[in-house]
Amino acid sequence: MNCPNCGRALHDNALICPYCGTEFDPQPMHYAEERIRRRKRKKARRTWFWISVSTVFLLALLMVLYPVFSRMLASPGSAISQKSASSSVMAESEASVLSKEASSPPPPSYAGQTASESSQRASAADETYSDASALYNPDISTQESESSETELGYYASRLGEAEQKIYRYMVSKLSEFETTLVFSDTDPELVSTAYDALRLDNPELFWLTGGYSWEQWTGPGGSTLTLTADTLMSPEEARQKAAVLNEVCAQLLSEASGMSDFEAALYFHDYLINTTTYDIAFYDNPELQPSESESGKAYGCLVSHKAVCAGYTSAYQLLLKKRGVECLYVMGFDPLQNISHSWNCVKLDGEFYYVDLTWDDPSSDDGTETLRHDYFGITTDELLETHELDTSHEVPLCTATVYDYYIVNGLYASSYDYEQAVSLLEYQLNETPLDVNPSELILKYASSEDCGLAVEDLIVNQNIFYITGASSISYSISENGRILHLYI
């Protein structure tokens, strides 16, 4: 401690200062100095705390501002690239439940390139930006007017205005077999949504897989996004095959020219089933993706005469679209086989009806294919008894029954009645309604319970032999349990 009078250092136990003779009690001095030291330590800790807080704040601010200043100071050469599959790859009946390909992370810019290669890449970027005014921009009204005549399909009609402009631009370019589409200052999400609608609305673009890759460049002049569509073939081959496909469609449209829309829809349905063989290769090899094969496209069904569900669906959509009848490509799921599936939704006289060509083309164990109409013109309620809809896309609610095939042909009963069943069967035996196989008798009921009653009374009790006079009869029941097929 120190003397309070002369300030000289003293022993802690001293009672008098040997230098100035001052007497004192050392205890109060000792406590006073301790309080001073504590204050100094507290002040030092407080100082270091605020220094630490300030340092963290400055580092965080630097991390936020660094990318901004980097883009301002750097030349326009860095790129962001991404590979993605379409938002939802076409659902196919024959593949194991297809999973959507997720976007993969972009590789490092210019990884593994030499200095000269990087310089050339940056130079190309400068040229892109210098020509940015000529690129597509959804806000440019002149470009909108150039493609405004492009008809919007069902899915495109439900997009926002900006997405519809992008949709029209893409359809106009892809219809000319151009696989590279360039956009300036455009949100990639809008492009992705528009492309998803494009692949569902346009079966004529059979040479596209539905997937794409994109690369985005950002510089002082803005951003440029380049989308490259994935294709099954070269543009030259696609152009040649498109000409062949158009000839086939023209011939079928000519044959159906004098028919009503219902008759044409039924004609195309039966033609595609009778001329197409189901491609069982997709059962044998689960790795195959129908969207990456002609069997999953309209060309495979109409020209090669081999298809899976996506091919049936696209071909039927294409024929009706060319006739001017609204026909949707509907994606969903087959819970009976635990696989993805697709079918159509057709608008006839202002009402929508579901049609599933794949399920109307069943194959027996010996490979024989049979034409059916169990899924022609059915309602949403009846469809959902055996199908599941893909909820990511809005589709119409089908409630009309006017063009249900069996109702049109007088083969439907709201409930089971023996006398009515006899009348319907004799009608088929004697008059053979439109397109009904005379060796097959059909009864459709409003519920599976009524169909069960028909099986018990006609088959189990053997009344069918008295009605038909046949010596032997086999039968089958549709997947939803409503339709009884009798084979004489």
Sequence and secondary structure as in RCSB ss.txt:
>XXXX:A:sequence
MNCPNCGRALHDNALICPYCGTEFDPQPMHYAEERIRRRKRKKARRTWFWISVSTVFLLALLMVLYPVFSRMLAS
PGSAISQKSASSSVMAESEASVLSKEASSPPPPSYAGQTASESSQRASAADETYSDASALYNPDISTQESESSET
ELGYYASRLGEAEQKIYRYMVSKLSEFETTLVFSDTDPELVSTAYDALRLDNPELFWLTGGYSWEQWTGPGGSTL
TLTADTLMSPEEARQKAAVLNEVCAQLLSEASGMSDFEAALYFHDYLINTTTYDIAFYDNPELQPSESESGKAYG
CLVSHKAVCAGYTSAYQLLLKKRGVECLYVMGFDPLQNISHSWNCVKLDGEFYYVDLTWDDPSSDDGTETLRHDY
FGITTDELLETHELDTSHEVPLCTATVYDYYIVNGLYASSYDYEQAVSLLEYQLNETPLDVNPSELILKYASSED
CGLAVEDLIVNQNIFYITGASSISYSISENGRILHLYI
>XXXX:A:secstr
 B TTT  B  TT SB TTT  B  HHHHHHHHHHHHHHHHHHHHHHHHHHHHHHHHHHHHHHHHHHHHHHHHS 
TT EEEEEE  SS    SSSBS      B    TTTT  HHHHHHHHHHHHHHHHTGGGSB TT HHHHHHHTTS
   TTGGGS HHHHHHHHHHHHHHTTT  EEEEES  HHHHHHHHHHHHHH TT TTEEEEEEEEEEEETTEEEE
EEEEEESS HHHHHHHHHHHHHHHHHHHHHTTTS HHHHHHHHHHHHHHH EE THHHH TT  GGGSGGGSHHI
IIII EE HHHHHHHHHHHHHHHT  EEEEEEEETTTTEEEEEEEEEETTEEEEE TTTTS B TTS B    TT
EEE HHHHTTT EE TTS        TT HHHHTT EESS  HHHHHHHHHHHHHH  TT  TTEEEEEESSHHH
HHHHIIIIIIT HHHHHH  S  EEEE TTS EEEEE 
